[in-house]
Amino acid sequence: MEYLIRPVRPEDWEQVRELRLAALQDPLASIAFLDSYETALARPDAEWRQRTAEAAEGRHVVQLVAEGPDGRWDGTVSVLVERAGAAPRLGKPARVHQGHVVGVFVRAEARGRGVADALFRAALEWAWELREPRIERVRLIFHADNERAARMYRRIGFAPSGDTSPIPGDEQAREYEVLREPAV
């Protein structure tokens, strides 16, 4: 199936909500997302509208979706802009201007069709094309038990940074950081 990879638009907020709720029902959601289905379901429409409008603006965050010919969204990825020295949105403070990939999800029935690869290509292209700030690297953090994610991130060129951190509430569990730098 051919997918259109595109940024969300402000009027897409209901589809953003539906796809996020689907992601939070995935069997790996508890180790893949810092959110729960119940919490997301309880968010007011105004919050979904604001979240979508900010991502559509594409200045501090972008959310990309994989839209099929039938209009159905089968995947998404977001990139947060983290400025060097600024208070972190997630994880540790950035030492350089970087992108931080979050919210990666592809519906089970669309996996294995190149959707994740296409989303990541577009996400990395967006990050590398930013002019202010100039992104020096893109990172993501994932749970040590999420082997499906680890395989995909390695396959698309992310390399371990060596940085790990405990997961709040479960000091035995670990999260790993992987990085990708622009091609020279």
C-alpha positions as CSV (number, residue, x, y, z in Angstrom):
1,M,0.0,0.0,0.0
2,E,1.3,3.5,-0.8
3,Y,1.3,5.9,2.1
4,L,1.4,9.7,2.1
5,I,3.8,10.8,4.9
6,R,2.8,14.3,6.0
7,P,2.7,16.6,9.0
8,V,-0.6,16.9,10.9
9,R,-2.8,19.9,10.3
10,P,-4.8,21.7,13.1
11,E,-8.1,20.3,11.9
12,D,-6.7,16.7,12.3
13,W,-7.0,16.7,16.1
14,E,-9.7,14.0,16.2
15,Q,-7.5,11.7,14.1
16,V,-4.5,12.5,16.3
17,R,-6.6,11.5,19.3
18,E,-7.8,8.3,17.7
19,L,-4.3,7.2,16.6
20,R,-2.9,8.0,20.1
21,L,-5.6,6.0,21.8
22,A,-4.9,3.1,19.4
23,A,-1.2,3.3,20.3
24,L,-1.9,3.3,24.0
25,Q,-3.8,0.0,23.5
26,D,-0.8,-1.7,21.9
27,P,0.5,-4.6,24.0
28,L,3.8,-2.8,24.5
29,A,2.2,0.6,25.4
30,S,3.1,0.3,29.1
31,I,6.9,0.3,28.2
32,A,6.7,2.4,25.0
33,F,4.8,5.5,26.1
34,L,4.8,7.8,29.1
35,D,1.0,7.9,29.0
36,S,-1.9,5.6,29.6
37,Y,-5.1,4.9,27.6
38,E,-7.2,6.1,30.5
39,T,-5.4,9.4,31.0
40,A,-5.4,10.1,27.2
41,L,-9.1,9.2,26.9
42,A,-9.9,11.7,29.8
43,R,-8.2,14.6,28.1
44,P,-10.6,17.4,27.0
45,D,-11.0,18.1,23.3
46,A,-9.3,21.5,23.8
47,E,-6.1,19.8,24.9
48,W,-6.1,17.6,21.8
49,R,-6.7,20.7,19.6
50,Q,-3.8,22.5,21.2
51,R,-1.5,19.6,21.0
52,T,-2.3,19.1,17.3
53,A,-2.0,22.8,16.5
54,E,1.4,23.0,18.1
55,A,2.6,20.0,16.1
56,A,1.1,21.4,12.9
57,E,3.0,24.6,13.5
58,G,6.3,22.7,13.2
59,R,8.5,25.0,15.2
60,H,9.1,23.2,18.5
61,V,7.6,19.8,17.6
62,V,6.3,18.1,14.5
63,Q,4.0,15.1,14.3
64,L,4.1,13.1,11.0
65,V,1.5,10.6,10.0
66,A,1.3,7.8,7.5
67,E,-2.0,8.2,5.6
68,G,-3.2,5.4,3.4
69,P,-5.0,6.0,0.1
70,D,-8.3,5.4,2.0
71,G,-7.5,8.2,4.4
72,R,-6.8,5.9,7.3
73,W,-3.8,6.8,9.5
74,D,-1.6,3.7,10.1
75,G,1.4,5.3,11.8
76,T,2.9,8.3,13.4
77,V,6.1,9.7,14.8
78,S,6.9,13.1,16.5
79,V,10.1,15.0,16.9
80,L,10.6,17.5,19.8
81,V,13.2,20.2,19.4
82,E,15.6,20.3,22.4
83,R,17.8,23.3,22.7
84,A,21.3,23.0,24.3
85,G,21.2,23.9,27.9
86,A,17.4,24.3,28.1
87,A,15.3,22.5,30.7
88,P,14.6,19.0,29.3
89,R,11.2,18.1,28.0
90,L,12.1,14.4,28.5
91,G,15.3,12.8,29.9
92,K,18.5,14.6,30.5
93,P,19.2,18.2,29.3
94,A,20.6,18.4,25.8
95,R,24.3,19.3,25.4
96,V,23.7,20.3,21.8
97,H,20.7,21.3,19.8
98,Q,18.9,18.0,19.0
99,G,15.7,16.4,17.9
100,H,14.1,13.9,20.2
101,V,11.9,11.3,18.6
102,V,8.8,10.3,20.6
103,G,5.4,8.8,20.0
104,V,6.5,6.2,17.5
105,F,3.6,3.9,16.5
106,V,2.5,1.8,13.6
107,R,-0.7,-0.2,13.7
108,A,-0.1,-3.9,13.9
109,E,-1.8,-4.6,10.6
110,A,0.5,-2.1,8.8
111,R,3.8,-3.4,10.3
112,G,6.4,-4.9,8.0
113,R,5.3,-2.7,5.0
114,G,7.9,0.0,5.4
115,V,5.7,2.5,7.2
116,A,8.1,3.0,10.1
117,D,11.0,3.5,7.8
118,A,9.1,6.1,5.7
119,L,8.0,7.9,8.9
120,F,11.6,8.0,10.2
121,R,13.0,9.2,6.9
122,A,10.6,12.1,6.9
123,A,11.2,12.8,10.6
124,L,15.0,12.9,10.1
125,E,14.6,15.0,7.0
126,W,12.5,17.5,9.0
127,A,15.1,17.7,11.8
128,W,18.1,18.1,9.5
129,E,16.3,20.8,7.5
130,L,15.6,23.0,10.5
131,R,17.5,26.3,10.4
132,E,16.8,27.6,13.9
133,P,18.1,25.9,15.8
134,R,20.4,23.8,13.7
135,I,20.0,20.2,14.8
136,E,23.2,18.4,15.5
137,R,21.8,15.0,16.3
138,V,18.5,13.1,16.8
139,R,18.0,10.9,19.8
140,L,15.4,8.6,21.2
141,I,15.0,6.8,24.4
142,F,13.4,3.4,24.7
143,H,12.7,0.8,27.4
144,A,15.3,-2.0,27.6
145,D,12.5,-4.6,27.3
146,N,11.2,-3.2,24.0
147,E,13.3,-5.4,21.7
148,R,11.0,-4.7,18.7
149,A,11.8,-1.0,18.9
150,A,15.5,-1.7,19.5
151,R,15.7,-3.8,16.3
152,M,14.0,-1.1,14.3
153,Y,16.2,1.7,15.6
154,R,19.4,-0.2,14.8
155,R,18.1,-1.0,11.4
156,I,17.5,2.6,10.5
157,G,20.9,3.8,11.7
158,F,20.6,4.8,15.4
159,A,23.5,3.8,17.5
160,P,23.7,3.4,21.3
161,S,25.0,6.5,23.1
162,G,26.0,4.5,26.1
163,D,23.6,6.6,28.2
164,T,21.1,4.6,30.3
165,S,18.8,5.7,33.1
166,P,16.5,4.0,35.5
167,I,12.7,4.3,35.0
168,P,10.9,6.2,37.7
169,G,9.0,3.8,39.9
170,D,11.1,0.8,38.8
171,E,14.7,1.3,39.6
172,Q,15.6,-2.1,38.2
173,A,14.3,-1.3,34.7
174,R,16.4,0.7,32.3
175,E,15.9,3.0,29.4
176,Y,18.5,3.3,26.7
177,E,19.4,6.3,24.5
178,V,20.3,5.9,20.9
179,L,21.5,8.6,18.5
180,R,21.6,9.4,14.9
181,E,23.8,12.2,13.4
182,P,23.3,13.7,9.9
183,A,24.9,12.0,7.0
184,V,27.9,13.9,5.8
